Amino acid sequence: MRKFVAHRLKSLITSNPPHHQLSSSSTYYYTSRLARFLSSIASDPSSMASDQSTPPVTAASLNPKVLKCEYAVRGEIVSLAQKLQQDLQANPGSHPFEEIIYCNIGNPQSLGQQPITFFREVLALCDHPSILDRSETQGLFSADSIERAWQILDQIPGRATGAYSHSQGVKGLRDTIAAGIEARDGFPADPNDIFLTDGASPAVHMMMQLLIRSENDGIFCPIPQYPLYSASIALHGGTLVPYYLDEATGWGLEISELKKQLEAARQKGITVRALVVINPGNPTGQVLAEENQRDIVEFCKKEGLVLLADEVYQENIYVPEKQFHSFKKVARSMGYGDKDIPLVSFQSVSKGYYGECGKRGGYMEVTGFSPEVREQIYKVASVNLCSNISGQVLASLVMSPPKVGDESYESYSAEKDGILQSLARRAKTLEDALNSLEGVTCNKAEGAMYLFPRIILPNKAIKEAESLKKAPDAFYATRLLNATGIVVVPGSGFGQVPGTWHFRCTILPQEDKIPAIVSQLTEFHKKFMDEFRD
Amino acid sequence: MRKFVAHRLKSLITSNPPHHQLSSSSTYYYTSRLARFLSSIASDPSSMASDQSTPPVTAASLNPKVLKCEYAVRGEIVSLAQKLQQDLQANPGSHPFEEIIYCNIGNPQSLGQQPITFFREVLALCDHPSILDRSETQGLFSADSIERAWQILDQIPGRATGAYSHSQGVKGLRDTIAAGIEARDGFPADPNDIFLTDGASPAVHMMMQLLIRSENDGIFCPIPQYPLYSASIALHGGTLVPYYLDEATGWGLEISELKKQLEAARQKGITVRALVVINPGNPTGQVLAEENQRDIVEFCKKEGLVLLADEVYQENIYVPEKQFHSFKKVARSMGYGDKDIPLVSFQSVSKGYYGECGKRGGYMEVTGFSPEVREQIYKVASVNLCSNISGQVLASLVMSPPKVGDESYESYSAEKDGILQSLARRAKTLEDALNSLEGVTCNKAEGAMYLFPRIILPNKAIKEAESLKKAPDAFYATRLLNATGIVVVPGSGFGQVPGTWHFRCTILPQEDKIPAIVSQLTEFHKKFMDEFRD
């Protein structure tokens, strides 16, 4: 029996490829995973059975890349939150809070944000086109939503919204998106470069699948990063090569850091294939300066890296001094054409002011690859046939919203501005509140949907966490959840400079709830510090 | 320069794992792929550049698993069809046919099948719930669609159809689906076993990702098979272990064949992890007898295999003597409970009488795994956050359609029966037509959406194909397309007994087009045989 456990552990442990390094905080991570694994096999007698009666599939006999993958934004802390929520439903009053406030994930409509009316009108009409020429429809839907639905239906072969489309998405919708990109950037965009996807995540997976051959292939990722990247790299068996954002300069992306880490990775025998840049930053909220973006483009060009530009928060900018510039616009404005630099831009309908996460729409704009590489990208896209048509329609709508003069323009603008202005106020209020806490510093959320405060935890708290085999920030986040119902994600899920501790908190709770959140957080933090202050 | 090409070829060729074997027809396949690759690098001067100016990513430097993957139903023949379609648009009359008839893929609505009204009503209302209590809505939508939309909205936390759901899908929708499975099977189903997915394809990929550790892990697949399986196994780096369906007994699945192939695979050092069964069959159209299913369950139990049951055509049965039985029902009726046999059933909204391919809805019902394995499945699901909510809603609708007494029941039944009865007639007409052709034999389509006729090709045709570096059936299919505009998929894309040739043709063109298709096909085949008859 001991031999069997040893075997299973070995297979779990060797799943950690030699070159993987996130930060020393990942030690906590794996320790905690190992502890959970050991306790799971101890508590499950069937998994300790002799080989004869071992079930065909055990956790230890799964793909080790899957075992290695972690996805913090839906990890342990969310499972605990779901349990507490069930407790509250079964026994109201069983916890010192009335509801769970999910600040773990950028999911605006789950917290009460209302969808943009025009977008939903068009989606409904495309779902049920047979009402388009009914007289009642005129009374229920805006004139421009009816007109847009007709336009979209005419772009879909046979008006068949229930048919698989071209594997890159409906050509007419890609035309609309390309026109939207051109209007945004002032440079041409080609509909044949657009691959519509079920949200940005499958697009990221697709690029990782194409680029990663083995653990000797590295993908350059910011630390802190959005855990989709570490998860996808792990699932595809590559190595995450970290570059650290500089918290002291507002999560600055320094070219010297890129050079240093690239050199270090190459010395370890890693072929670094691509650079991931998340702009505006997730979880860090910074918006890159155009000058900085030029340096990044130049660096990728010089070092032969694919630039993977996560630009899903392009509409979420909250400070007047910053603007979004797509990497493609920056590269083109530097004189680099389509043949000069391989560049993939990811966009999603889940973010922006629309926040349509449940629709799973998005696209990637793929430029700078040879026709043979493009053929391979197309092939991978075709294996999943196509992305969902409603998501495709919505992706075309967010890139081509109502214009001045359209019937919906005024209400659309009011809805959009209302959401973005409120998000900016929420970001500022939460940032100020966090900065007023003992031992907490928080950079401004210039964009995106998150704050990523640093907490200087007392040694006593760190020791307590260690004794519980938890990362100190996971310990803090668990305590916060148990005390207030507020769900945040520990910084160790995103990566951070070793020895520093953070958490990610969305700015998405509805504005009338923010004061209560601030006071609960403040009260909790004070008590926590009182309990553990050195 | 020669050295560079040699290097690229080597990396392409070694991407072919040692144990992979489909049939000798795959030789044609790879030969043709190699030929295309060679011609592509010959015609692209940039890819022949010196190492200094080599672009960061070339086809040869992509993940070899991706290079190896093929997906015939959207492969070369479809690219040719798209080109011909563009020709026809630009120059009507440029080809000896007026339109391209896509019989390559099960995409009913692309060929004119109308969606089920009730389903679309509910989808539209869920997309734009603010019209639910408007008086005009009563005139536009059926009463039960309004009622159902309210029910569904009440199942979604915060009625937020634009929010990410639980990673397995909205709990209330899973309750509905589980109830539908119970009603179908007469055995309990647990909503916690349901994982909603963007169509069945991502679910299949998910299971492959979990089960395949290396090329030494094998997945047992029928030959002929739906190429999603070979593509997914290639992408995940495993080995497809074939078992041949017996064409002579109507594509019978023989346990003796399973035993023989399992033994052969094991002798090669392959760990066979799972058995894929497609029932009703794709591309083969057979419906398994319950007795046969029992033997398959017993075989999986004895040999320790996960049973992956592709049951997406469960509503597509065209012969009165056959019925669909889910493998879960069969296993439970044999007395095997949830702990006894790991079993995954795949279902999709793309097939059945609804054919809602563009909605990308589906689910897998996962039973018989330990909690630790389930946790890993959940984790992989969570990395993509959730499937699209419209697809989730639709999956709940197809498992819980209108009932006797509901306002929509009569029209719903008429739509459903009309589609299924017409499909049965189309299957029969096409089957008879194929069987009347010289050298063609075609088994009955008892279910699914395809016919998979065998063609005895004259030696002269085979030689001509070889000289063009094409599989003989691909040669036939290309000739058919160029002569008639009818797109079918060569049998070599699905696998077949070496030396036999087939093609897959859907039964989906609208019924009024079938006579013309039959006469075009007949005329083409006669001419083809006249040209090549030995």
Interface residues (C-beta under 8 A of the other chain):
Chain A: F37 S40 I41 D44 S46 S47 P55 P56 V57 T58 A59 S61 L62 N63 P64 K65 V66 L67 C69 E70 Y71 R74 I105 N107 P108 Q109 S110 L111 G112 P115 T117 R120 E121 L123 A124 L125 D127 H128 S130 I131 R134 E136 T137 G139 L140 F141 P157 G158 A160 T161 G162 A163 Y164 S165 S167 D198 G199 S201 P202 H205 Q209 L210 L211 I212 R213 L228 A231 S232 L235 H236 R273 G304 L305 V306 K339 P342 S350 G355 E356 C357 G358 K359 R360 G368 F369 S370 P371 E372 V373 E375 Q376 K379 V380 S382 V383 N384 L385 C386 S387 N388 I389 S390 G391
Chain B: F37 S40 I41 D44 S46 S47 P55 P56 V57 T58 A59 S61 L62 N63 P64 K65 V66 L67 C69 E70 Y71 R74 I105 N107 P108 Q109 S110 L111 G112 P115 T117 R120 E121 L123 A124 L125 D127 H128 S130 I131 R134 E136 T137 G139 L140 F141 P157 G158 A160 T161 G162 A163 Y164 S165 S167 D198 G199 S201 P202 H205 Q209 L210 L211 I212 R213 L228 A231 S232 L235 H236 R273 G304 L305 V306 K339 P342 S350 G355 E356 C357 G358 K359 R360 G368 F369 S370 P371 E372 V373 E375 Q376 K379 V380 S382 V383 N384 L385 C386 S387 N388 I389 S390 G391
